[in-house]
């Protein structure tokens, strides 16, 4: 996966270099800066969800990619599982990227209940491609998702 990402980055760089001085390319300063949205995390609810996962329910919460996608969909971003990529995963924190035609997202997931426990989306970095992406992901303290489905 890491080799693929490196290859993709290199190809993107080579491709952009080969375009030369193309007037259609927007200058980097025209891109809106990313906005970080902190997600409200209810520890009582997270502990309940951890107990459910420990009992074999909602096993999808053990995957940071699944949790990130669910958080984005719950916030109104139209992203499919195929749109999500695991960028990094440590013992207690994972970073998942996703994008659609309206924007790009970087979701930070943490294990807030216990070591090796379920993942919880704690913040989303929103990079807007159009004015609509900012409206999809709620205010600075949007509610955390708690959908009740099996994965």
Secondary structure, 3 states (H helix, E strand, C coil): CHHHHHHHHHHHHHHHHHCCCCCCCCCHHHCCCCEEEEEECCHHHHHHHHHHHHCCCCHHHHCHHHHHHHHHHHCCCCCCHHHEEEEEECCCEEEEEEEECCEEEEEEEECCCCCCCCCEEEEEEEEECCCCHHHHCCCCEEECCCCCCCC
